[in-house]
Amino acid sequence: MTMATILLVDDEPMLLELFREVLEGLHRILVAGSVGEALRILEKEAVDAVTCDYRLADGTGEDVLDWIRQHRPELLERTALLTGADTSGVFNRDVLILRKPLPMERLLEIVEGWFSATGEDQANDG
């Protein structure tokens, strides 16, 4: 079984490192600290899932989601937006919205859910 590639986008280096440590034994992890960096990675890498902070130094998670909607809409079902802010202003309901602080058990549960049976499901959808 090949490892999935997950892009983690957050401008908090300690949080990125924690998420990477939790997930990297199970999946290939790419990290970005800004919208620009995330978009550069998405343009050149085959990414299977994305977790993205809502507030970033050079924009918002919405900017990353807009790119995904336009160029890789199939990725939306394995994309999560993380926020420590009030989520009532976030109108996106086509991605999972997670509140910070995010327990690592919940992160693992979400990622495992994304990849547990999806390969079989996608093969049957063809």
N, CA, C and O atoms as CSV, one atom per row, in Angstrom:
chain,resi,resn,atom,element,x,y,z
A,1,MET,N,N,0.840,-1.186,0.000
A,1,MET,CA,C,0.000,0.000,0.000
A,1,MET,C,C,0.882,1.245,0.000
A,1,MET,O,O,1.808,1.361,0.804
A,2,THR,N,N,0.589,2.172,-0.905
A,2,THR,CA,C,1.385,3.389,-0.973
A,2,THR,C,C,0.899,4.389,0.073
A,2,THR,O,O,-0.278,4.430,0.430
A,3,MET,N,N,1.831,5.176,0.538
A,3,MET,CA,C,1.478,6.179,1.551
A,3,MET,C,C,0.839,7.377,0.869
A,3,MET,O,O,1.272,7.796,-0.204
A,4,ALA,N,N,-0.184,7.922,1.492
A,4,ALA,CA,C,-0.830,9.128,0.999
A,4,ALA,C,C,0.062,10.326,1.294
A,4,ALA,O,O,0.830,10.318,2.256
A,5,THR,N,N,-0.045,11.350,0.461
A,5,THR,CA,C,0.683,12.596,0.681
A,5,THR,C,C,-0.284,13.625,1.244
A,5,THR,O,O,-1.311,13.928,0.636
A,6,ILE,N,N,0.055,14.159,2.413
A,6,ILE,CA,C,-0.792,15.132,3.088
A,6,ILE,C,C,-0.041,16.451,3.196
A,6,ILE,O,O,1.102,16.495,3.651
A,7,LEU,N,N,-0.702,17.524,2.770
A,7,LEU,CA,C,-0.148,18.865,2.891
A,7,LEU,C,C,-0.722,19.516,4.138
A,7,LEU,O,O,-1.939,19.638,4.280
A,8,LEU,N,N,0.162,19.935,5.047
A,8,LEU,CA,C,-0.229,20.644,6.264
A,8,LEU,C,C,0.138,22.109,6.079
A,8,LEU,O,O,1.294,22.437,5.810
A,9,VAL,N,N,-0.848,22.989,6.224
A,9,VAL,CA,C,-0.611,24.423,6.033
A,9,VAL,C,C,-0.946,25.150,7.327
A,9,VAL,O,O,-2.090,25.140,7.782
A,10,ASP,N,N,0.061,25.778,7.912
A,10,ASP,CA,C,-0.140,26.547,9.144
A,10,ASP,C,C,1.051,27.474,9.307
A,10,ASP,O,O,2.167,27.120,8.926
A,11,ASP,N,N,0.829,28.659,9.870
A,11,ASP,CA,C,1.934,29.586,10.072
A,11,ASP,C,C,2.520,29.498,11.477
A,11,ASP,O,O,3.330,30.337,11.872
A,12,GLU,N,N,2.108,28.478,12.229
A,12,GLU,CA,C,2.691,28.228,13.547
A,12,GLU,C,C,3.646,27.039,13.423
A,12,GLU,O,O,3.195,25.894,13.385
A,13,PRO,N,N,4.964,27.293,13.359
A,13,PRO,CA,C,5.931,26.214,13.148
A,13,PRO,C,C,5.825,25.080,14.169
A,13,PRO,O,O,5.992,23.914,13.811
A,14,MET,N,N,5.550,25.407,15.433
A,14,MET,CA,C,5.469,24.348,16.442
A,14,MET,C,C,4.282,23.417,16.175
A,14,MET,O,O,4.376,22.206,16.370
A,15,LEU,N,N,3.185,23.989,15.736
A,15,LEU,CA,C,2.007,23.183,15.434
A,15,LEU,C,C,2.250,22.322,14.197
A,15,LEU,O,O,1.875,21.150,14.173
A,16,LEU,N,N,2.874,22.897,13.173
A,16,LEU,CA,C,3.217,22.115,11.980
A,16,LEU,C,C,4.098,20.927,12.351
A,16,LEU,O,O,3.885,19.812,11.875
A,17,GLU,N,N,5.078,21.172,13.197
A,17,GLU,CA,C,5.989,20.106,13.597
A,17,GLU,C,C,5.252,19.023,14.383
A,17,GLU,O,O,5.508,17.836,14.180
A,18,LEU,N,N,4.356,19.409,15.262
A,18,LEU,CA,C,3.570,18.448,16.029
A,18,LEU,C,C,2.709,17.594,15.094
A,18,LEU,O,O,2.703,16.368,15.204
A,19,PHE,N,N,1.987,18.233,14.182
A,19,PHE,CA,C,1.160,17.486,13.229
A,19,PHE,C,C,2.021,16.540,12.400
A,19,PHE,O,O,1.646,15.391,12.168
A,20,ARG,N,N,3.188,17.033,11.950
A,20,ARG,CA,C,4.084,16.203,11.153
A,20,ARG,C,C,4.522,14.972,11.945
A,20,ARG,O,O,4.498,13.856,11.427
A,21,GLU,N,N,4.921,15.178,13.194
A,21,GLU,CA,C,5.372,14.062,14.020
A,21,GLU,C,C,4.275,13.022,14.212
A,21,GLU,O,O,4.552,11.822,14.216
A,22,VAL,N,N,3.046,13.467,14.371
A,22,VAL,CA,C,1.930,12.558,14.596
A,22,VAL,C,C,1.627,11.741,13.333
A,22,VAL,O,O,1.277,10.565,13.430
A,23,LEU,N,N,1.755,12.346,12.170
A,23,LEU,CA,C,1.304,11.713,10.929
A,23,LEU,C,C,2.395,11.085,10.066
A,23,LEU,O,O,2.096,10.227,9.235
A,24,GLU,N,N,3.653,11.492,10.243
A,24,GLU,CA,C,4.654,11.117,9.251
A,24,GLU,C,C,5.011,9.643,9.187
A,24,GLU,O,O,5.513,9.198,8.155
A,25,GLY,N,N,4.785,8.881,10.210
A,25,GLY,CA,C,5.050,7.452,10.109
A,25,GLY,C,C,4.029,6.737,9.244
A,25,GLY,O,O,4.301,5.659,8.716
A,26,LEU,N,N,2.857,7.334,9.097
A,26,LEU,CA,C,1.764,6.723,8.356
A,26,LEU,C,C,1.631,7.263,6.943
A,26,LEU,O,O,1.125,6.571,6.060
A,27,HIS,N,N,2.081,8.494,6.720
A,27,HIS,CA,C,1.881,9.165,5.444
A,27,HIS,C,C,3.083,10.030,5.100
A,27,HIS,O,O,3.909,10.334,5.961
A,28,ARG,N,N,3.174,10.425,3.832
A,28,ARG,CA,C,4.183,11.385,3.396
A,28,ARG,C,C,3.627,12.770,3.717
A,28,ARG,O,O,2.520,13.114,3.303
A,29,ILE,N,N,4.393,13.553,4.449
A,29,ILE,CA,C,3.919,14.850,4.918
A,29,ILE,C,C,4.700,15.980,4.243
A,29,ILE,O,O,5.931,15.978,4.215
A,30,LEU,N,N,3.955,16.938,3.706
A,30,LEU,CA,C,4.523,18.171,3.170
A,30,LEU,C,C,3.997,19.304,4.039
A,30,LEU,O,O,2.856,19.253,4.498
A,31,VAL,N,N,4.812,20.319,4.269
A,31,VAL,CA,C,4.370,21.428,5.113
A,31,VAL,C,C,4.544,22.758,4.389
A,31,VAL,O,O,5.472,22.946,3.602
A,32,ALA,N,N,3.624,23.672,4.679
A,32,ALA,CA,C,3.691,25.024,4.135
A,32,ALA,C,C,3.309,25.984,5.242
A,32,ALA,O,O,2.401,25.706,6.025
A,33,GLY,N,N,3.999,27.116,5.313
A,33,GLY,CA,C,3.728,28.100,6.345
A,33,GLY,C,C,2.959,29.308,5.854
A,33,GLY,O,O,2.735,30.255,6.607
A,34,SER,N,N,2.547,29.279,4.576
A,34,SER,CA,C,1.840,30.431,4.009
A,34,SER,C,C,0.955,29.973,2.847
A,34,SER,O,O,1.082,28.852,2.355
A,35,VAL,N,N,0.067,30.854,2.427
A,35,VAL,CA,C,-0.781,30.568,1.264
A,35,VAL,C,C,0.097,30.358,0.034
A,35,VAL,O,O,-0.080,29.386,-0.701
A,36,GLY,N,N,1.036,31.263,-0.187
A,36,GLY,CA,C,1.912,31.168,-1.358
A,36,GLY,C,C,2.670,29.855,-1.411
A,36,GLY,O,O,2.749,29.215,-2.460
A,37,GLU,N,N,3.219,29.462,-0.289
A,37,GLU,CA,C,3.962,28.198,-0.219
A,37,GLU,C,C,3.031,27.012,-0.485
A,37,GLU,O,O,3.402,26.074,-1.191
A,38,ALA,N,N,1.832,27.055,0.078
A,38,ALA,CA,C,0.863,25.976,-0.129
A,38,ALA,C,C,0.502,25.849,-1.605
A,38,ALA,O,O,0.444,24.739,-2.134
A,39,LEU,N,N,0.259,26.969,-2.269
A,39,LEU,CA,C,-0.114,26.928,-3.679
A,39,LEU,C,C,1.027,26.424,-4.547
A,39,LEU,O,O,0.792,25.690,-5.508
A,40,ARG,N,N,2.257,26.803,-4.227
A,40,ARG,CA,C,3.413,26.280,-4.982
A,40,ARG,C,C,3.496,24.766,-4.855
A,40,ARG,O,O,3.765,24.074,-5.837
A,41,ILE,N,N,3.270,24.249,-3.660
A,41,ILE,CA,C,3.305,22.796,-3.450
A,41,ILE,C,C,2.160,22.129,-4.205
A,41,ILE,O,O,2.371,21.129,-4.891
A,42,LEU,N,N,0.957,22.669,-4.084
A,42,LEU,CA,C,-0.206,22.073,-4.755
A,42,LEU,C,C,-0.036,22.054,-6.275
A,42,LEU,O,O,-0.519,21.136,-6.939
A,43,GLU,N,N,0.644,23.057,-6.828
A,43,GLU,CA,C,0.840,23.125,-8.280
A,43,GLU,C,C,1.796,22.064,-8.782
A,43,GLU,O,O,1.684,21.637,-9.931
A,44,LYS,N,N,2.749,21.619,-7.943
A,44,LYS,CA,C,3.753,20.691,-8.464
A,44,LYS,C,C,3.744,19.303,-7.825
A,44,LYS,O,O,4.419,18.403,-8.325
A,45,GLU,N,N,3.013,19.105,-6.752
A,45,GLU,CA,C,3.004,17.822,-6.059
A,45,GLU,C,C,1.644,17.139,-6.163
A,45,GLU,O,O,0.609,17.802,-6.212
A,46,ALA,N,N,1.658,15.824,-6.194
A,46,ALA,CA,C,0.413,15.051,-6.134
A,46,ALA,C,C,0.041,14.918,-4.660
A,46,ALA,O,O,0.602,14.091,-3.941
A,47,VAL,N,N,-0.900,15.731,-4.224
A,47,VAL,CA,C,-1.319,15.765,-2.824
A,47,VAL,C,C,-2.655,15.038,-2.694
A,47,VAL,O,O,-3.552,15.224,-3.516
A,48,ASP,N,N,-2.782,14.199,-1.646
A,48,ASP,CA,C,-3.995,13.407,-1.439
A,48,ASP,C,C,-4.935,14.003,-0.400
A,48,ASP,O,O,-6.117,13.660,-0.369
A,49,ALA,N,N,-4.421,14.900,0.459
A,49,ALA,CA,C,-5.243,15.516,1.504
A,49,ALA,C,C,-4.570,16.804,1.960
A,49,ALA,O,O,-3.361,16.983,1.810
A,50,VAL,N,N,-5.392,17.706,2.525
A,50,VAL,CA,C,-4.878,19.000,2.986
A,50,VAL,C,C,-5.527,19.352,4.316
A,50,VAL,O,O,-6.739,19.215,4.477
A,51,THR,N,N,-4.714,19.807,5.271
A,51,THR,CA,C,-5.245,20.500,6.438
A,51,THR,C,C,-4.676,21.910,6.356
A,51,THR,O,O,-3.479,22.094,6.132
A,52,CYS,N,N,-5.536,22.898,6.538
A,52,CYS,CA,C,-5.107,24.285,6.345
A,52,CYS,C,C,-5.659,25.175,7.441
A,52,CYS,O,O,-6.857,25.167,7.726
A,53,ASP,N,N,-4.777,25.938,8.046
A,53,ASP,CA,C,-5.175,26.944,9.026
A,53,ASP,C,C,-5.999,28.014,8.318
A,53,ASP,O,O,-5.771,28.296,7.142
A,54,TYR,N,N,-6.947,28.603,9.019
A,54,TYR,CA,C,-7.789,29.632,8.408
A,54,TYR,C,C,-7.050,30.958,8.261
A,54,TYR,O,O,-7.106,31.590,7.206
A,55,ARG,N,N,-6.363,31.374,9.310
A,55,ARG,CA,C,-5.656,32.658,9.271
A,55,ARG,C,C,-4.170,32.429,9.032
A,55,ARG,O,O,-3.491,31.787,9.833
A,56,LEU,N,N,-3.679,32.958,7.927
A,56,LEU,CA,C,-2.265,32.845,7.576
A,56,LEU,C,C,-1.713,34.240,7.334
A,56,LEU,O,O,-2.470,35.175,7.071
A,57,ALA,N,N,-0.404,34.379,7.421
A,57,ALA,CA,C,0.210,35.705,7.320
A,57,ALA,C,C,-0.074,36.394,5.984
A,57,ALA,O,O,-0.218,37.615,5.941
A,58,ASP,N,N,-0.155,35.630,4.902
A,58,ASP,CA,C,-0.324,36.230,3.575
A,58,ASP,C,C,-1.712,35.998,2.975
A,58,ASP,O,O,-1.896,36.117,1.764
A,59,GLY,N,N,-2.682,35.668,3.822
A,59,GLY,CA,C,-4.035,35.437,3.326
A,59,GLY,C,C,-4.799,34.543,4.283
A,59,GLY,O,O,-4.513,34.497,5.480
A,60,THR,N,N,-5.773,33.835,3.739
A,60,THR,CA,C,-6.549,32.917,4.580
A,60,THR,C,C,-6.613,31.543,3.928
A,60,THR,O,O,-6.233,31.357,2.772
A,61,GLY,N,N,-7.100,30.601,4.700
A,61,GLY,CA,C,-7.319,29.262,4.174
A,61,GLY,C,C,-8.281,29.280,3.001
A,61,GLY,O,O,-8.241,28.392,2.149
A,62,GLU,N,N,-9.159,30.297,2.948
A,62,GLU,CA,C,-10.079,30.439,1.821
A,62,GLU,C,C,-9.323,30.544,0.502
A,62,GLU,O,O,-9.781,30.036,-0.522
A,63,ASP,N,N,-8.161,31.207,0.527
A,63,ASP,CA,C,-7.359,31.359,-0.688
A,63,ASP,C,C,-6.879,29.995,-1.183
A,63,ASP,O,O,-6.877,29.725,-2.384
A,64,VAL,N,N,-6.476,29.151,-0.253
A,64,VAL,CA,C,-6.029,27.795,-0.601
A,64,VAL,C,C,-7.224,26.983,-1.097
A,64,VAL,O,O,-7.122,26.270,-2.095
A,65,LEU,N,N,-8.347,27.090,-0.406
A,65,LEU,CA,C,-9.549,26.362,-0.816
A,65,LEU,C,C,-10.025,26.794,-2.202
A,65,LEU,O,O,-10.456,25.958,-2.996
A,66,ASP,N,N,-9.951,28.087,-2.494
A,66,ASP,CA,C,-10.356,28.564,-3.820
A,66,ASP,C,C,-9.511,27.912,-4.911
A,66,ASP,O,O,-10.034,27.522,-5.955
A,67,TRP,N,N,-8.199,27.794,-4.668
A,67,TRP,CA,C,-7.320,27.152,-5.645
A,67,TRP,C,C,-7.719,25.679,-5.811
A,67,TRP,O,O,-7.807,25.177,-6.932
A,68,ILE,N,N,-7.954,25.004,-4.703
A,68,ILE,CA,C,-8.339,23.584,-4.760
A,68,ILE,C,C,-9.660,23.435,-5.519
A,68,ILE,O,O,-9.789,22.546,-6.360
A,69,ARG,N,N,-10.633,24.286,-5.235
A,69,ARG,CA,C,-11.934,24.225,-5.936
A,69,ARG,C,C,-11.765,24.376,-7.440
A,69,ARG,O,O,-12.444,23.715,-8.226
A,70,GLN,N,N,-10.856,25.249,-7.825
A,70,GLN,CA,C,-10.670,25.531,-9.246
A,70,GLN,C,C,-9.839,24.465,-9.954
A,70,GLN,O,O,-10.143,24.098,-11.089
A,71,HIS,N,N,-8.789,23.962,-9.294
A,71,HIS,CA,C,-7.833,23.084,-9.965
A,71,HIS,C,C,-7.918,21.616,-9.560
A,71,HIS,O,O,-7.602,20.741,-10.366
A,72,ARG,N,N,-8.336,21.330,-8.337
A,72,ARG,CA,C,-8.367,19.942,-7.843
A,72,ARG,C,C,-9.603,19.709,-6.983
A,72,ARG,O,O,-9.461,19.345,-5.816
A,73,PRO,N,N,-10.822,19.906,-7.516
A,73,PRO,CA,C,-12.042,19.820,-6.704
A,73,PRO,C,C,-12.230,18.463,-6.020
A,73,PRO,O,O,-12.873,18.388,-4.973
A,74,GLU,N,N,-11.688,17.410,-6.588
A,74,GLU,CA,C,-11.803,16.087,-5.962
A,74,GLU,C,C,-11.084,16.016,-4.620
A,74,GLU,O,O,-11.351,15.125,-3.814
A,75,LEU,N,N,-10.175,16.950,-4.381
A,75,LEU,CA,C,-9.411,16.999,-3.132
A,75,LEU,C,C,-10.239,17.565,-1.970
A,75,LEU,O,O,-9.878,17.375,-0.808
A,76,LEU,N,N,-11.334,18.251,-2.270
A,76,LEU,CA,C,-12.149,18.884,-1.221
A,76,LEU,C,C,-12.670,17.885,-0.193
A,76,LEU,O,O,-12.798,18.229,0.982
A,77,GLU,N,N,-12.974,16.657,-0.610
A,77,GLU,CA,C,-13.503,15.677,0.345
A,77,GLU,C,C,-12.450,15.209,1.340
A,77,GLU,O,O,-12.778,14.567,2.338
A,78,ARG,N,N,-11.184,15.528,1.074
A,78,ARG,CA,C,-10.103,15.201,2.009
A,78,ARG,C,C,-9.331,16.475,2.368
A,78,ARG,O,O,-8.101,16.492,2.412
A,79,THR,N,N,-10.101,17.541,2.621
A,79,THR,CA,C,-9.518,18.822,3.017
A,79,THR,C,C,-10.213,19.294,4.289
A,79,THR,O,O,-11.436,19.223,4.409
A,80,ALA,N,N,-9.409,19.776,5.238
A,80,ALA,CA,C,-9.957,20.303,6.486
A,80,ALA,C,C,-9.395,21.699,6.715
A,80,ALA,O,O,-8.212,21.955,6.489
A,81,LEU,N,N,-10.256,22.585,7.163
A,81,LEU,CA,C,-9.886,23.948,7.519
A,81,LEU,C,C,-9.833,24.027,9.037
A,81,LEU,O,O,-10.809,23.692,9.709
A,82,LEU,N,N,-8.694,24.471,9.589
A,82,LEU,CA,C,-8.531,24.577,11.033
A,82,LEU,C,C,-8.616,26.037,11.446
A,82,LEU,O,O,-8.042,26.917,10.803
A,83,THR,N,N,-9.340,26.276,12.527
A,83,THR,CA,C,-9.437,27.654,12.992
A,83,THR,C,C,-9.570,27.709,14.508
A,83,THR,O,O,-10.210,26.858,15.125
A,84,GLY,N,N,-8.964,28.707,15.080
A,84,GLY,CA,C,-9.134,28.977,16.495
A,84,GLY,C,C,-10.153,30.082,16.691
A,84,GLY,O,O,-10.518,30.411,17.820
A,85,ALA,N,N,-10.610,30.651,15.587
A,85,ALA,CA,C,-11.581,31.748,15.627
A,85,ALA,C,C,-13.000,31.196,15.587
A,85,ALA,O,O,-13.221,29.998,15.412
A,86,ASP,N,N,-13.928,32.084,15.749
A,86,ASP,CA,C,-15.341,31.740,15.638
A,86,ASP,C,C,-15.606,31.279,14.206
A,86,ASP,O,O,-15.245,31.976,13.258
A,87,THR,N,N,-16.229,30.122,14.039
A,87,THR,CA,C,-16.454,29.571,12.703
A,87,THR,C,C,-17.757,30.039,12.071
A,87,THR,O,O,-18.067,29.634,10.950
A,88,SER,N,N,-18.529,30.877,12.753
A,88,SER,CA,C,-19.808,31.310,12.188
A,88,SER,C,C,-19.616,32.132,10.918
A,88,SER,O,O,-20.507,32.170,10.070
A,89,GLY,N,N,-18.465,32.793,10.773
A,89,GLY,CA,C,-18.197,33.571,9.576
A,89,GLY,C,C,-17.653,32.750,8.422
A,89,GLY,O,O,-17.507,33.261,7.311
A,90,VAL,N,N,-17.354,31.493,8.671
A,90,VAL,CA,C,-16.825,30.632,7.626
A,90,VAL,C,C,-18.004,29.957,6.939
A,90,VAL,O,O,-18.689,29.126,7.534
A,91,PHE,N,N,-18.230,30.317,5.701
A,91,PHE,CA,C,-19.414,29.826,5.004
A,91,PHE,C,C,-19.146,28.567,4.190
A,91,PHE,O,O,-20.064,27.990,3.607
A,92,ASN,N,N,-17.900,28.148,4.154
A,92,ASN,CA,C,-17.578,26.937,3.413
A,92,ASN,C,C,-18.114,25.731,4.128
A,92,ASN,O,O,-17.768,25.469,5.281
A,93,ARG,N,N,-18.933,25.018,3.463
A,93,ARG,CA,C,-19.422,23.773,4.044
A,93,ARG,C,C,-19.054,22.601,3.146
A,93,ARG,O,O,-19.537,21.485,3.338
A,94,ASP,N,N,-18.180,22.866,2.144
A,94,ASP,CA,C,-17.733,21.787,1.282
A,94,ASP,C,C,-16.449,21.143,1.791
A,94,ASP,O,O,-15.923,20.222,1.166
A,95,VAL,N,N,-15.943,21.629,2.930
A,95,VAL,CA,C,-14.785,21.017,3.577
A,95,VAL,C,C,-15.065,20.882,5.065
A,95,VAL,O,O,-15.933,21.562,5.612
A,96,LEU,N,N,-14.332,20.011,5.700
A,96,LEU,CA,C,-14.440,19.808,7.138
A,96,LEU,C,C,-13.834,21.014,7.855
A,96,LEU,O,O,-12.738,21.455,7.510
A,97,ILE,N,N,-14.538,21.543,8.844
A,97,ILE,CA,C,-14.020,22.668,9.626
A,97,ILE,C,C,-13.726,22.167,11.039
A,97,ILE,O,O,-14.606,21.646,11.724
A,98,LEU,N,N,-12.482,22.334,11.458
A,98,LEU,CA,C,-12.022,21.847,12.759
A,98,LEU,C,C,-11.604,23.019,13.629
A,98,LEU,O,O,-11.015,23.986,13.147
A,99,ARG,N,N,-11.912,22.924,14.906
A,99,ARG,CA,C,-11.550,23.968,15.863
A,99,ARG,C,C,-10.193,23.661,16.492
A,99,ARG,O,O,-9.885,22.515,16.821
A,100,LYS,N,N,-9.391,24.717,16.650
A,100,LYS,CA,C,-8.145,24.618,17.405
A,100,LYS,C,C,-8.468,24.941,18.851
A,100,LYS,O,O,-9.360,25.754,19.097
A,101,PRO,N,N,-7.802,24.358,19.799
A,101,PRO,CA,C,-6.755,23.357,19.640
A,101,PRO,C,C,-7.347,22.004,19.239
A,101,PRO,O,O,-8.359,21.563,19.785
A,102,LEU,N,N,-6.707,21.374,18.293
A,102,LEU,CA,C,-7.164,20.091,17.772
A,102,LEU,C,C,-6.420,18.962,18.479
A,102,LEU,O,O,-5.198,18.867,18.371
A,103,PRO,N,N,-7.147,18.101,19.203
A,103,PRO,CA,C,-6.476,16.962,19.844
A,103,PRO,C,C,-5.843,16.051,18.788
A,103,PRO,O,O,-6.439,15.816,17.737
A,104,MET,N,N,-4.660,15.545,19.056
A,104,MET,CA,C,-3.968,14.702,18.090
A,104,MET,C,C,-4.756,13.424,17.781
A,104,MET,O,O,-4.683,12.900,16.670
A,105,GLU,N,N,-5.504,12.928,18.765
A,105,GLU,CA,C,-6.338,11.742,18.521
A,105,GLU,C,C,-7.378,12.046,17.446
A,105,GLU,O,O,-7.676,11.197,16.606
A,106,ARG,N,N,-7.930,13.265,17.474
A,106,ARG,CA,C,-8.936,13.667,16.481
A,106,ARG,C,C,-8.286,13.812,15.105
A,106,ARG,O,O,-8.874,13.413,14.100
A,107,LEU,N,N,-7.093,14.374,15.051
A,107,LEU,CA,C,-6.375,14.487,13.785
A,107,LEU,C,C,-6.159,13.107,13.174
A,107,LEU,O,O,-6.425,12.900,11.990
A,108,LEU,N,N,-5.680,12.176,13.973
A,108,LEU,CA,C,-5.464,10.811,13.486
A,108,LEU,C,C,-6.761,10.165,13.017
A,108,LEU,O,O,-6.791,9.502,11.980
A,109,GLU,N,N,-7.817,10.356,13.771
A,109,GLU,CA,C,-9.125,9.790,13.425
A,109,GLU,C,C,-9.601,10.321,12.068
A,109,GLU,O,O,-10.109,9.559,11.245
A,110,ILE,N,N,-9.438,11.600,11.841
A,110,ILE,CA,C,-9.867,12.208,10.579
A,110,ILE,C,C,-9.047,11.666,9.416
A,110,ILE,O,O,-9.603,11.263,8.395
A,111,VAL,N,N,-7.729,11.656,9.568
A,111,VAL,CA,C,-6.859,11.187,8.493
A,111,VAL,C,C,-7.104,9.703,8.210
A,111,VAL,O,O,-7.152,9.296,7.049
A,112,GLU,N,N,-7.256,8.902,9.252
A,112,GLU,CA,C,-7.554,7.484,9.035
A,112,GLU,C,C,-8.874,7.317,8.292
A,112,GLU,O,O,-8.996,6.447,7.430
A,113,GLY,N,N,-9.866,8.151,8.624
A,113,GLY,CA,C,-11.155,8.099,7.938
A,113,GLY,C,C,-11.037,8.454,6.463
A,113,GLY,O,O,-11.729,7.878,5.623
A,114,TRP,N,N,-10.160,9.405,6.149
A,114,TRP,CA,C,-9.964,9.790,4.756
A,114,TRP,C,C,-9.409,8.657,3.919
A,114,TRP,O,O,-9.739,8.532,2.740
A,115,PHE,N,N,-8.559,7.821,4.526
A,115,PHE,CA,C,-7.841,6.836,3.725
A,115,PHE,C,C,-8.162,5.387,4.031
A,115,PHE,O,O,-7.600,4.496,3.395
A,116,SER,N,N,-9.039,5.119,4.973
A,116,SER,CA,C,-9.319,3.730,5.341
A,116,SER,C,C,-9.994,2.950,4.229
A,116,SER,O,O,-9.489,1.902,3.827
A,117,ALA,N,N,-11.118,3.428,3.722
A,117,ALA,CA,C,-11.864,2.660,2.723
A,117,ALA,C,C,-11.992,3.412,1.404
A,117,ALA,O,O,-12.643,2.919,0.483
A,118,THR,N,N,-11.394,4.582,1.291
A,118,THR,CA,C,-11.605,5.380,0.084
A,118,THR,C,C,-11.044,4.706,-1.158
A,118,THR,O,O,-11.619,4.843,-2.238
A,119,GLY,N,N,-9.951,3.993,-1.038
A,119,GLY,CA,C,-9.374,3.325,-2.205
A,119,GLY,C,C,-10.363,2.336,-2.797
A,119,GLY,O,O,-10.547,2.301,-4.014
A,120,GLU,N,N,-11.000,1.536,-1.958
A,120,GLU,CA,C,-11.986,0.569,-2.407
A,120,GLU,C,C,-13.202,1.289,-2.986
A,120,GLU,O,O,-13.721,0.896,-4.031
A,121,ASP,N,N,-13.656,2.345,-2.304
A,121,ASP,CA,C,-14.826,3.095,-2.762
A,121,ASP,C,C,-14.585,3.713,-4.128
A,121,ASP,O,O,-15.447,3.649,-5.005
A,122,GLN,N,N,-13.397,4.319,-4.312
A,122,GLN,CA,C,-13.101,4.954,-5.581
A,122,GLN,C,C,-12.988,3.922,-6.697
A,122,GLN,O,O,-13.403,4.188,-7.824
A,123,ALA,N,N,-12.437,2.759,-6.404
A,123,ALA,CA,C,-12.298,1.713,-7.405
A,123,ALA,C,C,-13.685,1.243,-7.860
A,123,ALA,O,O,-13.870,0.903,-9.029
A,124,ASN,N,N,-14.640,1.222,-6.959
A,124,ASN,CA,C,-15.989,0.778,-7.290
A,124,ASN,C,C,-16.821,1.837,-7.984
A,124,ASN,O,O,-17.811,1.520,-8.643
A,125,ASP,N,N,-16.421,3.109,-7.839
A,125,ASP,CA,C,-17.168,4.201,-8.464
A,125,ASP,C,C,-16.942,4.259,-9.974
A,125,ASP,O,O,-17.789,4.759,-10.715
A,126,GLY,N,N,-15.779,3.739,-10.431
A,126,GLY,CA,C,-15.332,3.847,-11.812
A,126,GLY,C,C,-16.329,3.425,-12.789
A,126,GLY,O,O,-16.072,3.469,-13.992
